[in-house]
């Protein structure tokens, strides 16, 4: 089995950047999918809310500010 802990493909300096890039892409996709809620029913609102909170959680984690910290 290959030991990935010594891999140079992704090091610790690029990891935060990759996390932020991923979080931004997820947030953009969520905004595209759920940005217009004018025709949503209650189930679609619930789904949009879940997607919104997940994308915010990913963004906060990517910038090192987990939910609940500093409150």
PDB file of N, CA, C, O and CB in Angstrom:
ATOM      1  N   UNK A   1       0.844  -1.170   0.000  1.00  0.00           N
ATOM      2  CA  UNK A   1       0.000   0.000   0.000  1.00  0.00           C
ATOM      3  C   UNK A   1       0.894   1.240   0.000  1.00  0.00           C
ATOM      4  O   UNK A   1       1.952   1.239   0.630  1.00  0.00           O
ATOM      5  CB  UNK A   1      -0.963  -0.006   1.220  1.00  0.00           C
ATOM      6  N   UNK A   2       0.485   2.283  -0.691  1.00  0.00           N
ATOM      7  CA  UNK A   2       1.255   3.508  -0.786  1.00  0.00           C
ATOM      8  C   UNK A   2       1.016   4.381   0.437  1.00  0.00           C
ATOM      9  O   UNK A   2      -0.121   4.535   0.882  1.00  0.00           O
ATOM     10  CB  UNK A   2       0.900   4.267  -2.065  1.00  0.00           C
ATOM     11  N   UNK A   3       2.084   4.951   0.978  1.00  0.00           N
ATOM     12  CA  UNK A   3       1.982   5.866   2.118  1.00  0.00           C
ATOM     13  C   UNK A   3       1.739   7.266   1.581  1.00  0.00           C
ATOM     14  O   UNK A   3       2.645   7.888   1.026  1.00  0.00           O
ATOM     15  CB  UNK A   3       3.272   5.822   3.009  1.00  0.00           C
ATOM     16  N   UNK A   4       0.525   7.761   1.743  1.00  0.00           N
ATOM     17  CA  UNK A   4       0.162   9.081   1.224  1.00  0.00           C
ATOM     18  C   UNK A   4       0.613  10.218   2.124  1.00  0.00           C
ATOM     19  O   UNK A   4       0.554  11.378   1.716  1.00  0.00           O
ATOM     20  CB  UNK A   4      -1.324   9.161   1.032  1.00  0.00           C
ATOM     21  N   UNK A   5       1.060   9.920   3.331  1.00  0.00           N
ATOM     22  CA  UNK A   5       1.478  10.975   4.247  1.00  0.00           C
ATOM     23  C   UNK A   5       2.744  11.664   3.783  1.00  0.00           C
ATOM     24  O   UNK A   5       3.015  12.788   4.207  1.00  0.00           O
ATOM     25  CB  UNK A   5       1.683  10.412   5.629  1.00  0.00           C
ATOM     26  N   UNK A   6       3.526  11.031   2.929  1.00  0.00           N
ATOM     27  CA  UNK A   6       4.751  11.644   2.420  1.00  0.00           C
ATOM     28  C   UNK A   6       4.592  12.135   0.987  1.00  0.00           C
ATOM     29  O   UNK A   6       5.572  12.540   0.361  1.00  0.00           O
ATOM     30  CB  UNK A   6       5.899  10.657   2.498  1.00  0.00           C
ATOM     31  N   UNK A   7       3.395  12.104   0.471  1.00  0.00           N
ATOM     32  CA  UNK A   7       3.151  12.523  -0.901  1.00  0.00           C
ATOM     33  C   UNK A   7       3.393  14.015  -1.042  1.00  0.00           C
ATOM     34  O   UNK A   7       3.042  14.786  -0.148  1.00  0.00           O
ATOM     35  CB  UNK A   7       1.723  12.167  -1.334  1.00  0.00           C
ATOM     36  N   UNK A   8       3.991  14.436  -2.158  1.00  0.00           N
ATOM     37  CA  UNK A   8       4.231  15.850  -2.406  1.00  0.00           C
ATOM     38  C   UNK A   8       3.149  16.461  -3.283  1.00  0.00           C
ATOM     39  O   UNK A   8       3.219  17.645  -3.613  1.00  0.00           O
ATOM     40  CB  UNK A   8       5.588  16.044  -3.050  1.00  0.00           C
ATOM     41  N   UNK A   9       2.152  15.675  -3.664  1.00  0.00           N
ATOM     42  CA  UNK A   9       1.091  16.186  -4.533  1.00  0.00           C
ATOM     43  C   UNK A   9       0.328  17.316  -3.852  1.00  0.00           C
ATOM     44  O   UNK A   9       0.019  18.323  -4.490  1.00  0.00           O
ATOM     45  CB  UNK A   9       0.125  15.058  -4.924  1.00  0.00           C
ATOM     46  N   UNK A  10       0.024  17.166  -2.583  1.00  0.00           N
ATOM     47  CA  UNK A  10      -0.666  18.201  -1.816  1.00  0.00           C
ATOM     48  C   UNK A  10       0.060  18.320  -0.488  1.00  0.00           C
ATOM     49  O   UNK A  10       0.072  17.375   0.301  1.00  0.00           O
ATOM     50  CB  UNK A  10      -2.197  17.866  -1.613  1.00  0.00           C
ATOM     51  N   UNK A  11       0.663  19.471  -0.236  1.00  0.00           N
ATOM     52  CA  UNK A  11       1.322  19.653   1.045  1.00  0.00           C
ATOM     53  C   UNK A  11       0.473  20.543   1.945  1.00  0.00           C
ATOM     54  O   UNK A  11      -0.584  21.023   1.535  1.00  0.00           O
ATOM     55  CB  UNK A  11       2.724  20.255   0.854  1.00  0.00           C
ATOM     56  N   UNK A  12       0.935  20.759   3.162  1.00  0.00           N
ATOM     57  CA  UNK A  12       0.160  21.515   4.140  1.00  0.00           C
ATOM     58  C   UNK A  12      -0.023  22.977   3.772  1.00  0.00           C
ATOM     59  O   UNK A  12      -0.950  23.616   4.271  1.00  0.00           O
ATOM     60  CB  UNK A  12       0.814  21.424   5.473  1.00  0.00           C
ATOM     61  N   UNK A  13       0.829  23.527   2.916  1.00  0.00           N
ATOM     62  CA  UNK A  13       0.688  24.932   2.540  1.00  0.00           C
ATOM     63  C   UNK A  13      -0.396  25.130   1.486  1.00  0.00           C
ATOM     64  O   UNK A  13      -0.997  26.202   1.417  1.00  0.00           O
ATOM     65  CB  UNK A  13       2.013  25.474   2.027  1.00  0.00           C
ATOM     66  N   UNK A  14      -0.653  24.116   0.667  1.00  0.00           N
ATOM     67  CA  UNK A  14      -1.678  24.264  -0.361  1.00  0.00           C
ATOM     68  C   UNK A  14      -3.047  23.787   0.113  1.00  0.00           C
ATOM     69  O   UNK A  14      -4.058  24.111  -0.510  1.00  0.00           O
ATOM     70  CB  UNK A  14      -1.275  23.502  -1.603  1.00  0.00           C
ATOM     71  N   UNK A  15      -3.095  23.028   1.198  1.00  0.00           N
ATOM     72  CA  UNK A  15      -4.359  22.492   1.684  1.00  0.00           C
ATOM     73  C   UNK A  15      -5.381  23.573   2.022  1.00  0.00           C
ATOM     74  O   UNK A  15      -6.524  23.460   1.581  1.00  0.00           O
ATOM     75  CB  UNK A  15      -4.113  21.642   2.893  1.00  0.00           C
ATOM     76  N   UNK A  16      -5.030  24.629   2.791  1.00  0.00           N
ATOM     77  CA  UNK A  16      -6.034  25.671   3.070  1.00  0.00           C
ATOM     78  C   UNK A  16      -6.550  26.334   1.799  1.00  0.00           C
ATOM     79  O   UNK A  16      -7.735  26.654   1.704  1.00  0.00           O
ATOM     80  CB  UNK A  16      -5.446  26.731   3.992  1.00  0.00           C
ATOM     81  N   UNK A  17      -5.682  26.541   0.835  1.00  0.00           N
ATOM     82  CA  UNK A  17      -6.103  27.144  -0.426  1.00  0.00           C
ATOM     83  C   UNK A  17      -7.082  26.234  -1.166  1.00  0.00           C
ATOM     84  O   UNK A  17      -8.077  26.705  -1.718  1.00  0.00           O
ATOM     85  CB  UNK A  17      -4.885  27.440  -1.309  1.00  0.00           C
ATOM     86  N   UNK A  18      -6.799  24.933  -1.177  1.00  0.00           N
ATOM     87  CA  UNK A  18      -7.697  23.983  -1.834  1.00  0.00           C
ATOM     88  C   UNK A  18      -9.036  23.917  -1.113  1.00  0.00           C
ATOM     89  O   UNK A  18     -10.082  23.825  -1.756  1.00  0.00           O
ATOM     90  CB  UNK A  18      -7.059  22.590  -1.890  1.00  0.00           C
ATOM     91  N   UNK A  19      -9.013  23.964   0.220  1.00  0.00           N
ATOM     92  CA  UNK A  19     -10.258  23.946   0.983  1.00  0.00           C
ATOM     93  C   UNK A  19     -11.098  25.184   0.676  1.00  0.00           C
ATOM     94  O   UNK A  19     -12.313  25.089   0.504  1.00  0.00           O
ATOM     95  CB  UNK A  19      -9.963  23.864   2.488  1.00  0.00           C
ATOM     96  N   UNK A  20     -10.445  26.343   0.608  1.00  0.00           N
ATOM     97  CA  UNK A  20     -11.182  27.571   0.311  1.00  0.00           C
ATOM     98  C   UNK A  20     -11.732  27.545  -1.106  1.00  0.00           C
ATOM     99  O   UNK A  20     -12.876  27.939  -1.330  1.00  0.00           O
ATOM    100  CB  UNK A  20     -10.283  28.797   0.502  1.00  0.00           C
ATOM    101  N   UNK A  21     -10.939  27.087  -2.060  1.00  0.00           N
ATOM    102  CA  UNK A  21     -11.416  26.980  -3.446  1.00  0.00           C
ATOM    103  C   UNK A  21     -12.638  26.066  -3.525  1.00  0.00           C
ATOM    104  O   UNK A  21     -13.615  26.382  -4.203  1.00  0.00           O
ATOM    105  CB  UNK A  21     -10.292  26.448  -4.368  1.00  0.00           C
ATOM    106  N   UNK A  22     -12.577  24.936  -2.830  1.00  0.00           N
ATOM    107  CA  UNK A  22     -13.692  23.996  -2.823  1.00  0.00           C
ATOM    108  C   UNK A  22     -14.914  24.619  -2.171  1.00  0.00           C
ATOM    109  O   UNK A  22     -16.025  24.491  -2.686  1.00  0.00           O
ATOM    110  CB  UNK A  22     -13.305  22.708  -2.098  1.00  0.00           C
ATOM    111  N   UNK A  23     -14.721  25.287  -1.049  1.00  0.00           N
ATOM    112  CA  UNK A  23     -15.837  25.920  -0.345  1.00  0.00           C
ATOM    113  C   UNK A  23     -16.496  26.989  -1.202  1.00  0.00           C
ATOM    114  O   UNK A  23     -17.721  27.113  -1.206  1.00  0.00           O
ATOM    115  CB  UNK A  23     -15.360  26.530   0.972  1.00  0.00           C
ATOM    116  N   UNK A  24     -15.703  27.753  -1.921  1.00  0.00           N
ATOM    117  CA  UNK A  24     -16.253  28.790  -2.799  1.00  0.00           C
ATOM    118  C   UNK A  24     -17.051  28.157  -3.928  1.00  0.00           C
ATOM    119  O   UNK A  24     -18.130  28.644  -4.265  1.00  0.00           O
ATOM    120  CB  UNK A  24     -15.128  29.675  -3.373  1.00  0.00           C
ATOM    121  N   UNK A  25     -16.542  27.083  -4.517  1.00  0.00           N
ATOM    122  CA  UNK A  25     -17.290  26.407  -5.592  1.00  0.00           C
ATOM    123  C   UNK A  25     -18.616  25.851  -5.082  1.00  0.00           C
ATOM    124  O   UNK A  25     -19.636  25.952  -5.765  1.00  0.00           O
ATOM    125  CB  UNK A  25     -16.448  25.272  -6.197  1.00  0.00           C
ATOM    126  N   UNK A  26     -18.607  25.270  -3.895  1.00  0.00           N
ATOM    127  CA  UNK A  26     -19.846  24.747  -3.317  1.00  0.00           C
ATOM    128  C   UNK A  26     -20.831  25.876  -3.075  1.00  0.00           C
ATOM    129  O   UNK A  26     -22.012  25.747  -3.397  1.00  0.00           O
ATOM    130  CB  UNK A  26     -19.564  23.996  -2.004  1.00  0.00           C
ATOM    131  N   UNK A  27     -20.364  26.979  -2.512  1.00  0.00           N
ATOM    132  CA  UNK A  27     -21.242  28.125  -2.252  1.00  0.00           C
ATOM    133  C   UNK A  27     -21.828  28.679  -3.552  1.00  0.00           C
ATOM    134  O   UNK A  27     -23.005  29.037  -3.597  1.00  0.00           O
ATOM    135  CB  UNK A  27     -20.473  29.229  -1.509  1.00  0.00           C
ATOM    136  N   UNK A  28     -21.020  28.751  -4.597  1.00  0.00           N
ATOM    137  CA  UNK A  28     -21.509  29.230  -5.885  1.00  0.00           C
ATOM    138  C   UNK A  28     -22.583  28.302  -6.450  1.00  0.00           C
ATOM    139  O   UNK A  28     -23.594  28.764  -6.978  1.00  0.00           O
ATOM    140  CB  UNK A  28     -20.351  29.359  -6.875  1.00  0.00           C
ATOM    141  N   UNK A  29     -22.360  26.996  -6.336  1.00  0.00           N
ATOM    142  CA  UNK A  29     -23.350  26.038  -6.828  1.00  0.00           C
ATOM    143  C   UNK A  29     -24.648  26.122  -6.035  1.00  0.00           C
ATOM    144  O   UNK A  29     -25.735  26.030  -6.605  1.00  0.00           O
ATOM    145  CB  UNK A  29     -22.791  24.618  -6.764  1.00  0.00           C
ATOM    146  N   UNK A  30     -24.536  26.296  -4.724  1.00  0.00           N
ATOM    147  CA  UNK A  30     -25.735  26.417  -3.883  1.00  0.00           C
ATOM    148  C   UNK A  30     -26.506  27.692  -4.228  1.00  0.00           C
ATOM    149  O   UNK A  30     -27.736  27.683  -4.279  1.00  0.00           O
ATOM    150  CB  UNK A  30     -25.349  26.415  -2.381  1.00  0.00           C
ATOM    151  N   UNK A  31     -25.787  28.776  -4.462  1.00  0.00           N
ATOM    152  CA  UNK A  31     -26.455  30.027  -4.833  1.00  0.00           C
ATOM    153  C   UNK A  31     -27.145  29.898  -6.181  1.00  0.00           C
ATOM    154  O   UNK A  31     -28.248  30.411  -6.366  1.00  0.00           O
ATOM    155  CB  UNK A  31     -25.450  31.183  -4.868  1.00  0.00           C
ATOM    156  N   UNK A  32     -26.506  29.217  -7.120  1.00  0.00           N
ATOM    157  CA  UNK A  32     -27.123  28.992  -8.422  1.00  0.00           C
ATOM    158  C   UNK A  32     -28.379  28.130  -8.298  1.00  0.00           C
ATOM    159  O   UNK A  32     -29.411  28.417  -8.906  1.00  0.00           O
ATOM    160  CB  UNK A  32     -26.123  28.334  -9.374  1.00  0.00           C
ATOM    161  N   UNK A  33     -28.269  27.082  -7.509  1.00  0.00           N
ATOM    162  CA  UNK A  33     -29.390  26.151  -7.376  1.00  0.00           C
ATOM    163  C   UNK A  33     -30.543  26.724  -6.560  1.00  0.00           C
ATOM    164  O   UNK A  33     -31.706  26.458  -6.861  1.00  0.00           O
ATOM    165  CB  UNK A  33     -28.915  24.867  -6.742  1.00  0.00           C
ATOM    166  N   UNK A  34     -30.231  27.508  -5.532  1.00  0.00           N
ATOM    167  CA  UNK A  34     -31.268  27.935  -4.590  1.00  0.00           C
ATOM    168  C   UNK A  34     -31.391  29.452  -4.474  1.00  0.00           C
ATOM    169  O   UNK A  34     -32.043  29.949  -3.555  1.00  0.00           O
ATOM    170  CB  UNK A  34     -30.987  27.355  -3.230  1.00  0.00           C
ATOM    171  N   UNK A  35     -30.774  30.193  -5.391  1.00  0.00           N
ATOM    172  CA  UNK A  35     -30.774  31.650  -5.298  1.00  0.00           C
ATOM    173  C   UNK A  35     -32.141  32.289  -5.474  1.00  0.00           C
ATOM    174  O   UNK A  35     -32.414  33.329  -4.875  1.00  0.00           O
ATOM    175  CB  UNK A  35     -29.851  32.206  -6.310  1.00  0.00           C
ATOM    176  N   UNK A  36     -32.996  31.696  -6.277  1.00  0.00           N
ATOM    177  CA  UNK A  36     -34.340  32.232  -6.497  1.00  0.00           C
ATOM    178  C   UNK A  36     -35.349  31.295  -5.841  1.00  0.00           C
ATOM    179  O   UNK A  36     -35.638  30.216  -6.357  1.00  0.00           O
ATOM    180  CB  UNK A  36     -34.642  32.399  -8.026  1.00  0.00           C
ATOM    181  N   UNK A  37     -35.870  31.715  -4.718  1.00  0.00           N
ATOM    182  CA  UNK A  37     -36.810  30.875  -3.968  1.00  0.00           C
ATOM    183  C   UNK A  37     -38.258  31.314  -4.158  1.00  0.00           C
ATOM    184  O   UNK A  37     -39.134  30.908  -3.395  1.00  0.00           O
ATOM    185  CB  UNK A  37     -36.462  30.896  -2.491  1.00  0.00           C
ATOM    186  N   UNK A  38     -38.512  32.136  -5.164  1.00  0.00           N
ATOM    187  CA  UNK A  38     -39.855  32.688  -5.337  1.00  0.00           C
ATOM    188  C   UNK A  38     -40.917  31.629  -5.647  1.00  0.00           C
ATOM    189  O   UNK A  38     -42.100  31.859  -5.396  1.00  0.00           O
ATOM    190  CB  UNK A  38     -39.837  33.710  -6.440  1.00  0.00           C
ATOM    191  N   UNK A  39     -40.518  30.479  -6.184  1.00  0.00           N
ATOM    192  CA  UNK A  39     -41.499  29.435  -6.529  1.00  0.00           C
ATOM    193  C   UNK A  39     -41.339  28.180  -5.680  1.00  0.00           C
ATOM    194  O   UNK A  39     -41.817  27.112  -6.062  1.00  0.00           O
ATOM    195  CB  UNK A  39     -41.374  29.068  -7.999  1.00  0.00           C
ATOM    196  N   UNK A  40     -40.683  28.293  -4.552  1.00  0.00           N
ATOM    197  CA  UNK A  40     -40.426  27.128  -3.701  1.00  0.00           C
ATOM    198  C   UNK A  40     -41.626  26.808  -2.828  1.00  0.00           C
ATOM    199  O   UNK A  40     -42.354  27.697  -2.387  1.00  0.00           O
ATOM    200  CB  UNK A  40     -39.198  27.364  -2.827  1.00  0.00           C
ATOM    201  N   UNK A  41     -41.816  25.511  -2.590  1.00  0.00           N
ATOM    202  CA  UNK A  41     -42.772  25.087  -1.563  1.00  0.00           C
ATOM    203  C   UNK A  41     -41.984  24.860  -0.270  1.00  0.00           C
ATOM    204  O   UNK A  41     -40.772  25.071  -0.243  1.00  0.00           O
ATOM    205  CB  UNK A  41     -43.557  23.778  -2.000  1.00  0.00           C
ATOM    206  N   UNK A  42     -42.648  24.439   0.784  1.00  0.00           N
ATOM    207  CA  UNK A  42     -42.004  24.324   2.090  1.00  0.00           C
ATOM    208  C   UNK A  42     -40.858  23.309   2.087  1.00  0.00           C
ATOM    209  O   UNK A  42     -39.847  23.520   2.757  1.00  0.00           O
ATOM    210  CB  UNK A  42     -43.030  23.934   3.138  1.00  0.00           C
ATOM    211  N   UNK A  43     -41.004  22.219   1.348  1.00  0.00           N
ATOM    212  CA  UNK A  43     -39.937  21.216   1.284  1.00  0.00           C
ATOM    213  C   UNK A  43     -38.705  21.773   0.572  1.00  0.00           C
ATOM    214  O   UNK A  43     -37.575  21.494   0.974  1.00  0.00           O
ATOM    215  CB  UNK A  43     -40.433  19.947   0.566  1.00  0.00           C
ATOM    216  N   UNK A  44     -38.917  22.548  -0.468  1.00  0.00           N
ATOM    217  CA  UNK A  44     -37.800  23.149  -1.189  1.00  0.00           C
ATOM    218  C   UNK A  44     -37.098  24.212  -0.341  1.00  0.00           C
ATOM    219  O   UNK A  44     -35.879  24.360  -0.421  1.00  0.00           O
ATOM    220  CB  UNK A  44     -38.289  23.763  -2.504  1.00  0.00           C
ATOM    221  N   UNK A  45     -37.862  24.955   0.472  1.00  0.00           N
ATOM    222  CA  UNK A  45     -37.248  25.900   1.400  1.00  0.00           C
ATOM    223  C   UNK A  45     -36.346  25.173   2.390  1.00  0.00           C
ATOM    224  O   UNK A  45     -35.234  25.619   2.670  1.00  0.00           O
ATOM    225  CB  UNK A  45     -38.324  26.696   2.147  1.00  0.00           C
ATOM    226  N   UNK A  46     -36.830  24.057   2.916  1.00  0.00           N
ATOM    227  CA  UNK A  46     -36.032  23.279   3.869  1.00  0.00           C
ATOM    228  C   UNK A  46     -34.752  22.763   3.223  1.00  0.00           C
ATOM    229  O   UNK A  46     -33.689  22.785   3.844  1.00  0.00           O
ATOM    230  CB  UNK A  46     -36.849  22.105   4.419  1.00  0.00           C
ATOM    231  N   UNK A  47     -34.850  22.304   1.990  1.00  0.00           N
ATOM    232  CA  UNK A  47     -33.672  21.819   1.274  1.00  0.00           C
ATOM    233  C   UNK A  47     -32.692  22.962   1.020  1.00  0.00           C
ATOM    234  O   UNK A  47     -31.485  22.789   1.183  1.00  0.00           O
ATOM    235  CB  UNK A  47     -34.082  21.160  -0.057  1.00  0.00           C
ATOM    236  N   UNK A  48     -33.194  24.112   0.627  1.00  0.00           N
ATOM    237  CA  UNK A  48     -32.339  25.268   0.379  1.00  0.00           C
ATOM    238  C   UNK A  48     -31.657  25.725   1.661  1.00  0.00           C
ATOM    239  O   UNK A  48     -30.481  26.091   1.649  1.00  0.00           O
ATOM    240  CB  UNK A  48     -33.152  26.415  -0.225  1.00  0.00           C
ATOM    241  N   UNK A  49     -32.395  25.704   2.768  1.00  0.00           N
ATOM    242  CA  UNK A  49     -31.814  26.093   4.053  1.00  0.00           C
ATOM    243  C   UNK A  49     -30.678  25.155   4.440  1.00  0.00           C
ATOM    244  O   UNK A  49     -29.628  25.611   4.893  1.00  0.00           O
ATOM    245  CB  UNK A  49     -32.890  26.101   5.149  1.00  0.00           C
ATOM    246  N   UNK A  50     -30.873  23.859   4.267  1.00  0.00           N
ATOM    247  CA  UNK A  50     -29.823  22.894   4.570  1.00  0.00           C
ATOM    248  C   UNK A  50     -28.591  23.101   3.701  1.00  0.00           C
ATOM    249  O   UNK A  50     -27.464  23.020   4.189  1.00  0.00           O
ATOM    250  CB  UNK A  50     -30.344  21.485   4.393  1.00  0.00           C
ATOM    251  N   UNK A  51     -28.798  23.366   2.421  1.00  0.00           N
ATOM    252  CA  UNK A  51     -27.682  23.606   1.512  1.00  0.00           C
ATOM    253  C   UNK A  51     -26.949  24.886   1.892  1.00  0.00           C
ATOM    254  O   UNK A  51     -25.720  24.936   1.848  1.00  0.00           O
ATOM    255  CB  UNK A  51     -28.177  23.685   0.060  1.00  0.00           C
ATOM    256  N   UNK A  52     -27.693  25.909   2.262  1.00  0.00           N
ATOM    257  CA  UNK A  52     -27.102  27.180   2.669  1.00  0.00           C
ATOM    258  C   UNK A  52     -26.238  27.002   3.920  1.00  0.00           C
ATOM    259  O   UNK A  52     -25.097  27.463   3.959  1.00  0.00           O
ATOM    260  CB  UNK A  52     -28.203  28.224   2.925  1.00  0.00           C
ATOM    261  N   UNK A  53     -26.777  26.341   4.929  1.00  0.00           N
ATOM    262  CA  UNK A  53     -26.014  26.176   6.167  1.00  0.00           C
ATOM    263  C   UNK A  53     -24.773  25.315   5.940  1.00  0.00           C
ATOM    264  O   UNK A  53     -23.733  25.568   6.548  1.00  0.00           O
ATOM    265  CB  UNK A  53     -26.896  25.553   7.257  1.00  0.00           C
ATOM    266  N   UNK A  54     -24.863  24.319   5.092  1.00  0.00           N
ATOM    267  CA  UNK A  54     -23.696  23.489   4.795  1.00  0.00           C
ATOM    268  C   UNK A  54     -22.626  24.282   4.062  1.00  0.00           C
ATOM    269  O   UNK A  54     -21.442  24.146   4.372  1.00  0.00           O
ATOM    270  CB  UNK A  54     -24.103  22.277   3.965  1.00  0.00           C
ATOM    271  N   UNK A  55     -23.016  25.110   3.093  1.00  0.00           N
ATOM    272  CA  UNK A  55     -22.015  25.888   2.365  1.00  0.00           C
ATOM    273  C   UNK A  55     -21.369  26.937   3.268  1.00  0.00           C
ATOM    274  O   UNK A  55     -20.176  27.208   3.131  1.00  0.00           O
ATOM    275  CB  UNK A  55     -22.650  26.563   1.143  1.00  0.00           C
ATOM    276  N   UNK A  56     -22.127  27.530   4.183  1.00  0.00           N
ATOM    277  CA  UNK A  56     -21.547  28.483   5.139  1.00  0.00           C
ATOM    278  C   UNK A  56     -20.578  27.748   6.074  1.00  0.00           C
ATOM    279  O   UNK A  56     -19.508  28.272   6.381  1.00  0.00           O
ATOM    280  CB  UNK A  56     -22.671  29.198   5.962  1.00  0.00           C
ATOM    281  N   UNK A  57     -20.938  26.548   6.528  1.00  0.00           N
ATOM    282  CA  UNK A  57     -20.065  25.775   7.397  1.00  0.00           C
ATOM    283  C   UNK A  57     -18.745  25.460   6.693  1.00  0.00           C
ATOM    284  O   UNK A  57     -17.678  25.564   7.298  1.00  0.00           O
ATOM    285  CB  UNK A  57     -20.760  24.480   7.836  1.00  0.00           C
ATOM    286  N   UNK A  58     -18.814  25.076   5.417  1.00  0.00           N
ATOM    287  CA  UNK A  58     -17.598  24.793   4.657  1.00  0.00           C
ATOM    288  C   UNK A  58     -16.727  26.036   4.504  1.00  0.00           C
ATOM    289  O   UNK A  58     -15.506  25.962   4.644  1.00  0.00           O
ATOM    290  CB  UNK A  58     -17.953  24.238   3.283  1.00  0.00           C
ATOM    291  N   UNK A  59     -17.352  27.178   4.217  1.00  0.00           N
ATOM    292  CA  UNK A  59     -16.590  28.425   4.088  1.00  0.00           C
ATOM    293  C   UNK A  59     -15.922  28.809   5.401  1.00  0.00           C
ATOM    294  O   UNK A  59     -14.754  29.200   5.411  1.00  0.00           O
ATOM    295  CB  UNK A  59     -17.502  29.560   3.621  1.00  0.00           C
ATOM    296  N   UNK A  60     -16.646  28.701   6.501  1.00  0.00           N
ATOM    297  CA  UNK A  60     -16.068  29.036   7.804  1.00  0.00           C
ATOM    298  C   UNK A  60     -14.899  28.115   8.134  1.00  0.00           C
ATOM    299  O   UNK A  60     -13.867  28.578   8.622  1.00  0.00           O
ATOM    300  CB  UNK A  60     -17.136  28.948   8.903  1.00  0.00           C
ATOM    301  N   UNK A  61     -15.048  26.822   7.875  1.00  0.00           N
ATOM    302  CA  UNK A  61     -13.967  25.883   8.149  1.00  0.00           C
ATOM    303  C   UNK A  61     -12.754  26.194   7.275  1.00  0.00           C
ATOM    304  O   UNK A  61     -11.616  26.101   7.735  1.00  0.00           O
ATOM    305  CB  UNK A  61     -14.438  24.437   7.916  1.00  0.00           C
ATOM    306  N   UNK A  62     -12.993  26.562   6.020  1.00  0.00           N
ATOM    307  CA  UNK A  62     -11.893  26.835   5.096  1.00  0.00           C
ATOM    308  C   UNK A  62     -11.078  28.053   5.510  1.00  0.00           C
ATOM    309  O   UNK A  62      -9.880  28.114   5.235  1.00  0.00           O
ATOM    310  CB  UNK A  62     -12.431  27.035   3.696  1.00  0.00           C
ATOM    311  N   UNK A  63     -11.705  29.015   6.161  1.00  0.00           N
ATOM    312  CA  UNK A  63     -10.967  30.205   6.598  1.00  0.00           C
ATOM    313  C   UNK A  63     -10.555  30.111   8.061  1.00  0.00           C
ATOM    314  O   UNK A  63     -10.046  31.078   8.628  1.00  0.00           O
ATOM    315  CB  UNK A  63     -11.808  31.458   6.381  1.00  0.00           C
ATOM    316  N   UNK A  64     -10.774  28.946   8.675  1.00  0.00           N
ATOM    317  CA  UNK A  64     -10.325  28.720  10.040  1.00  0.00           C
ATOM    318  C   UNK A  64     -11.202  29.321  11.110  1.00  0.00           C
ATOM    319  O   UNK A  64     -10.734  29.591  12.217  1.00  0.00           O
ATOM    320  CB  UNK A  64      -8.977  29.245  10.195  1.00  0.00           C
ATOM    321  N   UNK A  65     -12.457  29.534  10.803  1.00  0.00           N
ATOM    322  CA  UNK A  65     -13.396  30.121  11.772  1.00  0.00           C
ATOM    323  C   UNK A  65     -14.594  29.197  11.905  1.00  0.00           C
ATOM    324  O   UNK A  65     -15.662  29.467  11.354  1.00  0.00           O
ATOM    325  CB  UNK A  65     -13.849  31.557  11.336  1.00  0.00           C
ATOM    326  N   UNK A  66     -14.413  28.107  12.638  1.00  0.00           N
ATOM    327  CA  UNK A  66     -15.500  27.146  12.830  1.00  0.00           C
ATOM    328  C   UNK A  66     -16.699  27.809  13.491  1.00  0.00           C
ATOM    329  O   UNK A  66     -16.549  28.774  14.241  1.00  0.00           O
ATOM    330  CB  UNK A  66     -15.025  25.956  13.673  1.00  0.00           C
ATOM    331  N   UNK A  67     -17.860  27.302  13.218  1.00  0.00           N
ATOM    332  CA  UNK A  67     -19.094  27.824  13.814  1.00  0.00           C
ATOM    333  C   UNK A  67     -19.007  27.755  15.324  1.00  0.00           C
ATOM    334  O   UNK A  67     -18.568  26.752  15.887  1.00  0.00           O
ATOM    335  CB  UNK A  67     -20.325  27.040  13.313  1.00  0.00           C
ATOM    336  N   UNK A  68     -19.426  28.821  15.974  1.00  0.00           N
ATOM    337  CA  UNK A  68     -19.430  28.868  17.429  1.00  0.00           C
ATOM    338  C   UNK A  68     -18.172  29.440  18.040  1.00  0.00           C
ATOM    339  O   UNK A  68     -18.154  29.748  19.232  1.00  0.00           O
ATOM    340  CB  UNK A  68     -19.645  27.518  17.961  1.00  0.00           C
ATOM    341  N   UNK A  69     -17.122  29.589  17.256  1.00  0.00           N
ATOM    342  CA  UNK A  69     -15.874  30.164  17.781  1.00  0.00           C
ATOM    343  C   UNK A  69     -15.979  31.673  17.825  1.00  0.00           C
ATOM    344  O   UNK A  69     -16.470  32.295  16.883  1.00  0.00           O
ATOM    345  CB  UNK A  69     -14.662  29.738  16.923  1.00  0.00           C
ATOM    346  N   UNK A  70     -15.533  32.245  18.881  1.00  0.00           N
ATOM    347  CA  UNK A  70     -15.490  33.698  19.002  1.00  0.00           C
ATOM    348  C   UNK A  70     -16.822  34.351  19.283  1.00  0.00           C
ATOM    349  O   UNK A  70     -16.942  35.572  19.177  1.00  0.00           O
ATOM    350  CB  UNK A  70     -14.938  34.271  17.774  1.00  0.00           C
ATOM    351  N   UNK A  71     -17.821  33.577  19.636  1.00  0.00           N
ATOM    352  CA  UNK A  71     -19.138  34.156  19.947  1.00  0.00           C
ATOM    353  C   UNK A  71     -19.244  34.503  21.397  1.00  0.00           C
ATOM    354  O   UNK A  71     -20.280  35.000  21.839  1.00  0.00           O
ATOM    355  CB  UNK A  71     -20.255  33.202  19.570  1.00  0.00           C
TER     356      UNK A  71
END
